[in-house]
Amino acid sequence: KMIDWDAIDTVLLDMDGTLLDLHFDNYFWMDHLPRLYAAKHRISEEASAAHLQQTFHSGEGTLQWYCLDHWSEQLEMDIPALKREIQHMIRVRPFALEFLARLHASRLDVVMVTNAHRKTLDIKMANVDITGWFDRVVVSHDLRAPKEDQAFWHRLQALHPFDPGRTLLIDDTERVLDSAREYGIAHLLTLLQPDSQVQKRLSTRFPGIHHFDEIMQGLPAHD
């Protein structure tokens, strides 16, 4: 059994690539935006994509890197408005709703922890509102630190106390899982296919699942 649910009190769940298909985000940043940026600056899509990739590469994993206002300013484009143009592509991953419903009905404390900017969260939740399944939704911008940073976990602990030894974090980003492990979170799980349009990852440094149906068995019912 991949997860001993009896050993867990708190479940921390990432949003993009974990509960929601990462295809929306990858398509936006790698296809949609480069095309619009190319048109704006009258350059080729190849040149646009190369320039943006280089621009995005710096500061990866920092709070600013996840900030839509920062990119709107840097690129002189209304990033939230551009995201809304393709919001029909926002999708919940297979079995995510069933998993959330089961968690919600259990004795477990269920918290969304996302690095997504609040404007991103608002766009996503306007299309697939899953916030009702959670005891709390935590946005890293509100804690002034991304999940890659130890400060995030300390501030989360102050906001929503949890026992790291009895906590499960499911996240598709291994740098985040490294940070959580350093903080002492005992149960860590990743996703093998965060983007439904990209090949499954064959090697991950953490135990991985394809879909949530693999871990729903044995979920504790409400006391």
Salt bridges, closest charged atoms under 4 A:
ASP9 OD1 - ARG107 NH1 3.26
ASP9 OD2 - ARG166 NE 2.55
ASP14 OD1 - LYS147 NZ 2.93
ASP16 OD1 - LYS124 NZ 2.59
ASP25 OD1 - LYS124 NZ 2.90
GLU60 OE1 - HIS57 ND1 3.80
GLU60 OE2 - ARG175 NH1 3.99
ASP69 OD2 - HIS117 NE2 3.70
ASP69 OD1 - LYS119 NZ 2.66
GLU85 OE1 - HIS32 NE2 3.01
ASP109 OD2 - HIS160 NE2 2.70
ASP142 OD2 - ARG118 NH2 2.51
GLU148 OE2 - ARG175 NH2 3.66
ASP171 OD2 - LYS147 NZ 2.72
GLU174 OE1 - ARG205 NE 3.53
ASP178 OD1 - ARG181 NH2 3.38
ASP178 OD2 - ARG205 NH2 2.88
ASP195 OD1 - HIS23 ND1 3.50
